[in-house]
Amino acid sequence: MSQRELLLVLSHAHGCSACRERLLSDPAPLLRSRPLTEAEKSTLTRLKFEDFITPELLAHATGCTMAELDRYRDEPVVRLRHL
């Protein structure tokens, strides 16, 4: 299961406006090489700008919990690895 990868992508996109814009405008190239399930890719492609306004909205839009997003927010790989 690639839940970790999904949370890494979400956490990074929430904090990095350039990567968030790329994810929202054309997600296919960004997600192609990521070890995500089809359901996770589908979740990411359905996201809208409004879903990133607060962590609560992002958690609700993706089915993740706030605790999961919080746990990954400060991971070094989230802060350093662009999408």
N, C-alpha and C positions, 0 to 999 in steps of 0.2 A: 504494500500500500504506500502511496506517495503523499500521504497527508502532510508530511513535513515539507515537501516541495511546494505544495499548495500554500501553506502558511508562510513560507519564505517569499513566494511571489507576492502574496497579498500584503505582507508586512512591508516589503520593499516598495511596492507600488503606492502604498498609502503614504510613505514618507518621502518619495522621490517624484516630484511633479513631472520630470522629463520621461521617466519610465512609465508612469501612470498614463501620460498622454499617448505614448507608443502602444501601451496595452489596450487602451480604449479605442484608438483609431484603427489599428490593424493587428489584432492579437495573433493571428495564425502563424506568422514567422517567429514570433517570440515564444510561442508554446510548442512549436514543432519538435524542438530538441529536448524539451523538458520531460522528465519521467513522471508524467501526470496521467491519470486515468481519463477516459473519454468523458466521464461525468464531471471531473474536475475541470477539464478544458472547456466543457460546455458552460459550467458555472462562471468561469473567467470571461468567456466571450459575451455573456449576458450582462456583465457589469456596466453601469453607467456612471458618469461623473458624480452624480448625486450620491451614489453608494459610498464614495470615498470622503464625504464631508466630515463624518465622525467615525470613530472606530465602532460605535454601536450600530450605525447604519451598515457598515461593511460586514460586521458579524452577521447581522440579520440577512443581508443579501446573499451571503455565501453559505449560511448554515453552520458557520464556525461559532465558537464561544468567544466571549471577550477574554477569558482567561487564556485561551489558545493564542489569540492575537497578541496579547500582552507578553506571553512567554517568548514569542519570537521577535518582538519589536527591537530588542536590544542585542540580538545575535549579531556577532561581527559580520557574518556572511550577508546578512540583510542590509547592513549599512554599506558594505563595500562592493557587492556584486550587482552590477546593473543588469537589467533584463536585455 
